């Protein structure tokens, strides 16, 4: 069959799409670049927040009622809200994020004209050892673990990804080495919480990083999101591992709220002080740290006082980038049963904080004007030119470059979320 996959959500979801398409290609199916050319469409769903969750259901309705193509629902949604999928109608297949290793068998049955082929809760597969069809010629997504050790009161992803399952260090190293030998120059290490790696096996993230950076050749490593709760015990060793020039000086550390009472209600497992100690330690070690954080506005129990605490934290931490989300309750979570914040108040807070984050990000970026730095060209820019990732993963847009090149770039202009440069 001719197969097209549209993917939503996080880097791990994108990695799962590469894994599913790799297996289907190995089984003899043809992967095509658009839905119009496909016999079957995989919708690799995300349901991390309410807006995305509702978008997924709308998209499934559109595909179910439009062109009569075979539609396979994949990703996190089947394990978060299967009932809502079933209400839309019967699909050719449903595959959860825990059963992506079964995708070839599902398509074999669909090719025999079966309907409603399901595989939802198979045992977790060792993703680093499985074939993948990469979506980039420069960047390779490598999953190091799946699931997490947390129990956040608002999170529905835990219903999909489950408890922590760390992949074998040797398998991860083999995948990284194979991608480097194949010409990839950027390794995107991903997980629900990369700092949790090895808590179930006796390994740990710093040791894994040291093993990867010992591999030969010139390449860069981006470390994915880390929960502050699990960074605390490994902080000294993690800082030492980050010293290696192959690792981007990039830290994605979600704080979610600047108020300890709200953090406790979220069941995040750390305090504002814990978060700032980690940020300060990284900033002291790495002057050009690129700090990204996540903030939820309007979580149940957040009043004006609690919101101002978040604003004060953002002023203090001065992150380069903030992923700002208005709280929306997800099915079957404890937070969905808490008294909710007024929507109009939430919207006003979100606008105020968004403007503050944008201004801080712009100020942070202005510090780079006039610098000449080496960066890796990772691909085309969304609005033209090419994206270059600086040594801290900050994006700069330049012209006249080839994907996979390491180039020297002079920064000439700063925007709130990216830089403009010229190749020197």
C-alpha positions as CSV (number, residue, x, y, z in Angstrom):
1,X,0.0,0.0,0.0
2,X,1.0,3.6,-0.4
3,X,1.2,5.2,3.1
4,X,1.3,8.8,4.3
5,X,1.8,9.7,8.0
6,X,0.9,13.0,9.5
7,X,2.4,13.5,13.0
8,X,1.6,15.9,15.8
9,X,3.2,16.7,19.1
10,X,6.6,16.1,20.6
11,X,10.0,14.9,19.3
12,X,9.3,11.4,20.6
13,X,6.1,11.3,18.5
14,X,8.0,12.4,15.5
15,X,10.5,9.6,16.3
16,X,7.6,7.1,16.5
17,X,6.5,8.2,13.0
18,X,9.9,7.5,11.6
19,X,9.9,4.1,13.3
20,X,6.4,3.2,11.9
21,X,7.3,4.3,8.4
22,X,10.6,2.4,8.6
23,X,8.9,-0.8,9.5
24,X,6.3,-0.3,6.8
25,X,8.9,0.4,4.1
26,X,10.9,-2.7,5.2
27,X,7.6,-4.7,4.8
28,X,7.3,-3.5,1.2
29,X,4.8,-0.6,1.5
30,X,5.5,2.7,-0.3
31,X,5.8,5.8,1.8
32,X,4.4,8.8,-0.1
33,X,4.8,12.6,0.6
34,X,1.1,13.6,0.6
35,X,-2.3,12.3,1.7
36,X,-3.6,12.7,-1.9
37,X,-1.2,10.0,-3.1
38,X,-1.9,7.6,-0.3
39,X,-4.1,4.5,0.0
40,X,-3.8,4.7,3.8
41,X,-3.2,7.6,6.2
42,X,-1.7,7.3,9.6
43,X,-2.6,10.0,12.0
44,X,0.0,10.0,14.7
45,X,-1.9,11.8,17.4
46,X,-0.9,14.0,20.4
47,X,-3.1,14.7,23.4
48,X,-0.8,16.6,25.8
49,X,-3.2,19.5,26.2
50,X,-6.8,20.3,25.6
51,X,-6.4,22.4,22.5
52,X,-4.3,19.7,20.8
53,X,-6.7,17.0,22.0
54,X,-9.7,18.7,20.4
55,X,-7.8,19.4,17.2
56,X,-7.0,15.6,17.0
57,X,-10.7,14.7,17.2
58,X,-11.6,17.3,14.6
59,X,-8.9,16.0,12.2
60,X,-10.1,12.4,12.7
61,X,-13.7,13.4,11.9
62,X,-12.5,15.2,8.7
63,X,-10.6,12.2,7.5
64,X,-13.3,9.8,8.5
65,X,-16.0,11.7,6.6
66,X,-14.0,12.9,3.6
67,X,-12.3,10.8,1.0
68,X,-12.8,7.2,1.9
69,X,-9.1,6.4,2.4
70,X,-8.1,3.9,5.0
71,X,-7.3,5.8,8.2
72,X,-5.1,4.4,11.0
73,X,-5.2,6.2,14.3
74,X,-1.9,6.1,16.2
75,X,0.0,7.9,18.9
76,X,-1.1,8.8,22.4
77,X,-4.8,9.5,21.9
78,X,-5.9,5.8,21.8
79,X,-4.7,5.2,25.3
80,X,-5.9,8.6,26.6
81,X,-9.5,8.6,25.2
82,X,-10.3,5.6,23.1
83,X,-14.1,6.2,23.6
84,X,-14.0,9.6,21.8
85,X,-12.2,7.9,18.8
86,X,-14.9,5.2,18.8
87,X,-17.7,7.8,18.8
88,X,-16.3,9.2,15.5
89,X,-16.7,5.9,13.8
90,X,-14.9,2.8,12.7
91,X,-11.3,3.2,11.4
92,X,-9.1,0.8,9.4
93,X,-6.9,0.5,12.5
94,X,-5.9,1.8,15.9
95,X,-2.3,1.6,17.1
96,X,-1.1,3.1,20.3
97,X,2.3,4.6,21.1
98,X,3.1,1.5,23.1
99,X,2.4,-0.8,20.1
100,X,4.2,0.9,17.2
101,X,6.3,-2.2,16.8
102,X,3.2,-4.0,15.6
103,X,2.4,-1.6,12.7
104,X,3.5,-3.9,9.9
105,X,1.2,-6.6,11.1
106,X,-1.7,-4.2,11.4
107,X,-1.2,-3.1,7.8
108,X,-0.9,-6.7,6.6
109,X,-4.5,-7.2,8.0
110,X,-5.7,-3.9,6.6
111,X,-4.4,-4.9,3.1
112,X,-6.7,-8.0,3.4
113,X,-9.6,-5.6,3.7
114,X,-10.0,-6.0,7.5
115,X,-11.5,-3.1,9.4
116,X,-11.0,-1.9,13.0
117,X,-7.7,-3.7,13.4
118,X,-6.4,-2.8,16.9
119,X,-3.2,-3.2,18.8
120,X,-3.0,-1.0,21.9
121,X,-1.0,-2.4,24.8
122,X,1.7,-4.7,23.5
123,X,4.9,-4.9,25.5
124,X,7.2,-1.9,25.0
125,X,9.6,-2.4,22.1
126,X,13.3,-1.6,22.1
127,X,13.0,1.4,19.8
128,X,16.8,2.0,19.2
129,X,17.1,-1.4,17.5
130,X,14.2,-0.9,15.1
131,X,14.4,0.3,11.5
132,X,13.5,4.0,10.9
133,X,12.7,6.2,7.9
134,X,14.3,9.5,8.9
135,X,12.4,12.7,8.1
136,X,15.6,14.7,8.1
137,X,19.0,14.3,6.3
138,X,20.8,16.0,9.1
139,X,19.0,15.3,12.4
140,X,18.4,11.9,13.9
141,X,15.8,11.4,16.7
142,X,17.0,8.8,19.2
143,X,14.7,7.8,22.0
144,X,16.6,6.9,25.3
145,X,13.6,6.0,27.4
146,X,9.8,6.1,27.4
147,X,7.3,6.9,30.2
148,X,8.3,8.7,33.4
149,X,8.5,8.5,37.2
150,X,6.2,11.4,37.9
151,X,2.5,11.5,38.7
152,X,1.5,15.1,37.7
153,X,-2.1,15.8,38.5
154,X,-2.8,17.4,35.1
155,X,-1.0,15.0,32.8
156,X,-2.8,12.6,30.5
157,X,0.4,11.5,28.7
158,X,1.2,9.2,31.6
159,X,-1.8,7.1,30.6
160,X,-0.3,6.6,27.2
161,X,3.4,6.3,27.8
162,X,3.2,4.5,31.1
163,X,5.9,3.9,33.7
164,X,9.6,4.6,32.9
165,X,11.2,2.1,30.5
166,X,14.9,3.0,29.8
167,X,16.4,1.5,26.6
168,X,19.6,-0.4,26.8
169,X,22.7,1.8,26.7
170,X,24.4,-0.4,24.2
171,X,21.4,-0.3,21.8
172,X,21.3,3.5,22.1
173,X,25.1,3.8,21.4
174,X,24.7,1.5,18.4
175,X,21.9,3.6,17.0
176,X,23.8,6.9,17.5
177,X,27.0,5.4,15.9
178,X,25.0,4.1,12.9
179,X,23.4,7.5,12.3
180,X,26.7,9.3,12.5
181,X,28.3,6.8,10.1
182,X,25.3,7.4,7.8
183,X,26.2,11.1,7.7
184,X,23.8,12.6,10.3
185,X,25.4,15.4,12.3
186,X,22.7,16.2,14.9
187,X,21.5,13.7,17.5
188,X,18.2,14.6,19.2
189,X,18.0,12.6,22.4
190,X,14.4,12.3,23.4
191,X,12.1,11.0,26.2
192,X,9.2,12.2,28.4
193,X,12.0,13.1,30.9
194,X,15.6,12.5,29.8
195,X,16.8,13.1,33.4
196,X,14.9,10.0,34.4
197,X,17.0,7.8,32.1
198,X,18.3,4.7,34.0
199,X,16.3,5.1,37.2
200,X,14.8,1.8,36.4
201,X,18.0,0.0,35.3
202,X,20.8,1.5,37.4
203,X,22.2,3.6,34.6
204,X,22.0,7.4,34.5
205,X,22.0,10.2,31.9
206,X,25.5,11.6,32.5
207,X,27.1,8.2,32.0
208,X,25.1,7.8,28.8
209,X,26.2,11.2,27.5
210,X,29.8,10.5,28.3
211,X,29.5,7.3,26.2
212,X,28.0,9.1,23.3
213,X,30.4,12.0,23.2
214,X,33.3,9.5,23.2
215,X,32.2,8.4,19.7
216,X,34.5,9.7,17.0
217,X,33.5,12.2,14.3
218,X,32.1,15.7,14.5
219,X,28.4,15.9,15.6
220,X,26.2,17.7,18.0
221,X,23.8,16.4,20.7
222,X,20.6,18.1,21.8
223,X,19.3,16.8,25.2
224,X,15.5,16.8,25.4
225,X,13.3,18.0,28.3
226,X,14.3,17.2,31.9
227,X,12.1,17.3,35.0
228,X,13.8,19.4,37.7
229,X,12.9,16.7,40.2
230,X,15.2,14.2,38.5
231,X,17.9,16.7,37.6
232,X,18.6,17.5,41.3
233,X,20.3,14.1,42.2
234,X,22.6,14.1,39.1
235,X,23.3,17.8,38.8
236,X,27.1,17.8,39.4
237,X,27.7,14.9,37.0
238,X,25.3,16.3,34.4
239,X,27.2,19.6,34.4
240,X,30.5,17.8,33.8
241,X,28.9,15.8,30.9
242,X,27.6,19.1,29.4
243,X,31.2,20.4,29.3
244,X,31.8,18.4,26.2
245,X,31.8,20.5,23.0
246,X,29.6,17.9,21.2
247,X,26.7,18.8,23.6
248,X,24.6,21.8,22.8
249,X,24.5,24.2,25.8
250,X,20.7,23.9,25.8
251,X,18.5,23.2,28.8
252,X,14.8,22.5,28.5
253,X,13.7,22.6,32.1
254,X,9.9,23.0,32.6
255,X,9.0,25.0,35.7
256,X,5.2,25.1,35.0
257,X,4.5,27.7,37.8
258,X,6.4,30.1,39.9
259,X,4.3,29.4,43.0
260,X,5.2,26.5,45.4
261,X,1.6,26.0,46.3
262,X,0.6,25.5,42.7
263,X,3.6,23.2,42.1
264,X,2.4,21.1,45.0
265,X,-1.1,20.9,43.6
266,X,0.4,19.9,40.3
267,X,2.5,17.2,42.1
268,X,5.6,18.3,40.3
269,X,8.0,17.1,43.1
270,X,10.2,20.2,43.3
271,X,10.1,23.9,44.4
272,X,10.8,27.2,42.8
273,X,14.1,27.3,44.7
274,X,15.0,23.8,43.3
275,X,14.4,25.1,39.8
276,X,16.4,28.2,40.3
277,X,19.4,26.3,41.8
278,X,19.6,24.2,38.7
279,X,19.3,27.2,36.4
280,X,21.9,29.1,38.4
281,X,24.3,26.2,38.4
282,X,24.0,25.8,34.6
283,X,24.4,29.6,34.0
284,X,27.4,29.8,36.2
285,X,29.1,27.0,34.2
286,X,27.8,28.0,30.8
287,X,27.6,31.7,30.1
288,X,25.7,31.3,26.8
289,X,23.1,28.7,28.1
290,X,20.0,28.6,26.0
291,X,17.2,28.1,28.6
292,X,13.8,26.9,27.6
293,X,11.0,26.4,30.1
294,X,7.3,25.6,30.1
295,X,4.6,27.5,32.0
296,X,0.9,26.6,32.6
297,X,-1.3,29.7,33.1
298,X,-4.5,29.3,35.0
299,X,-3.9,26.0,36.8
300,X,-6.7,25.3,39.4
301,X,-5.9,27.3,42.6
302,X,-3.9,30.0,40.7
303,X,-5.0,33.5,41.8
304,X,-3.5,36.9,41.1
305,X,-0.9,36.3,43.8
306,X,0.2,33.0,42.5
307,X,0.3,34.3,38.9
308,X,2.5,37.2,40.0
309,X,4.9,34.7,41.5
310,X,5.2,33.2,38.1
311,X,5.8,36.6,36.5
312,X,8.5,37.3,39.1
313,X,10.2,33.9,38.4
314,X,10.3,34.6,34.7
315,X,11.9,38.0,35.3
316,X,14.5,36.3,37.6
317,X,15.2,33.2,35.4
318,X,15.1,35.2,32.1
319,X,14.6,32.2,29.9
320,X,15.4,32.5,26.2
321,X,12.2,30.7,25.3
322,X,8.9,30.0,27.2
323,X,6.4,27.4,26.0
324,X,3.3,29.1,27.4
325,X,0.0,27.1,27.8
326,X,-3.4,28.0,29.1
327,X,-4.6,25.3,31.4
328,X,-7.2,23.0,30.0
329,X,-8.4,19.9,31.9
330,X,-7.7,16.5,30.3
331,X,-9.9,13.4,30.7
332,X,-9.4,11.3,33.8
333,X,-6.9,13.6,35.4
334,X,-7.2,14.8,39.0
335,X,-6.8,18.4,37.9
336,X,-9.9,18.1,35.8
337,X,-11.9,17.6,39.0
338,X,-10.5,20.7,40.7
339,X,-12.3,24.1,40.7
340,X,-11.3,25.8,37.5
341,X,-10.0,29.3,36.9
342,X,-12.3,31.8,35.0
343,X,-11.5,31.6,31.3
344,X,-11.4,35.4,30.8
345,X,-9.0,35.9,33.7
346,X,-6.8,33.1,32.3
347,X,-6.7,34.7,28.9
348,X,-5.7,38.1,30.4
349,X,-2.9,36.5,32.4
350,X,-1.7,34.6,29.4
351,X,-1.5,37.7,27.2
352,X,0.4,39.6,29.9
353,X,2.9,36.8,30.5
354,X,3.3,36.2,26.8
355,X,4.3,39.8,26.2
356,X,6.8,39.6,29.1
357,X,8.4,36.4,27.8
358,X,8.6,37.8,24.3
359,X,10.4,40.9,25.5
360,X,12.8,38.9,27.6
361,X,13.6,36.6,24.7
362,X,14.3,39.5,22.5
363,X,16.6,41.1,25.0
364,X,18.5,37.8,25.4
365,X,18.9,37.5,21.6
366,X,20.3,41.1,21.3
367,X,23.4,40.0,23.2
368,X,24.4,37.9,20.2
369,X,24.5,40.8,17.6
370,X,28.0,41.2,16.2
371,X,29.3,37.8,17.4
372,X,30.9,35.3,15.0
373,X,30.2,31.7,16.0
374,X,30.2,28.2,14.4
375,X,26.9,26.5,13.9
376,X,25.4,23.5,12.2
377,X,23.0,24.0,9.2
378,X,20.1,21.7,10.1
379,X,17.7,22.5,7.2
380,X,15.5,25.1,5.5
381,X,14.0,27.9,7.6
382,X,10.2,28.1,7.9
383,X,10.2,31.5,6.1
384,X,13.1,31.0,3.8
385,X,16.9,30.7,4.2
386,X,18.5,28.0,6.2
387,X,18.4,27.3,10.0
388,X,21.8,27.2,11.7
389,X,22.0,25.9,15.3
390,X,24.6,27.7,17.3
391,X,26.7,25.9,20.0
392,X,23.8,26.4,22.5
393,X,21.1,25.3,19.9
394,X,19.8,28.9,19.5
395,X,18.5,29.2,15.9
396,X,19.9,31.6,13.4
397,X,18.7,32.1,9.8
398,X,21.2,32.5,7.0
399,X,21.3,32.2,3.2
400,X,23.6,30.2,1.0
401,X,24.3,27.1,3.1
402,X,24.0,23.4,2.7
403,X,22.3,21.1,5.2
404,X,24.8,19.3,7.4
405,X,27.5,21.9,7.0
406,X,29.4,23.4,10.0
407,X,29.7,27.1,9.1
408,X,30.9,30.3,10.7
409,X,28.1,32.8,11.2
410,X,28.1,36.5,12.0
411,X,24.9,37.5,13.9
412,X,23.5,40.8,12.4
413,X,20.0,41.0,13.8
414,X,17.9,39.7,16.7
415,X,14.3,38.7,16.7
416,X,12.3,37.6,19.8
417,X,12.6,33.9,19.0
418,X,15.6,33.6,16.5
419,X,18.6,35.4,15.1
420,X,19.6,36.6,11.6
421,X,23.1,36.0,10.4
422,X,25.5,35.9,7.4
423,X,27.9,33.2,6.5
424,X,31.5,34.3,6.9
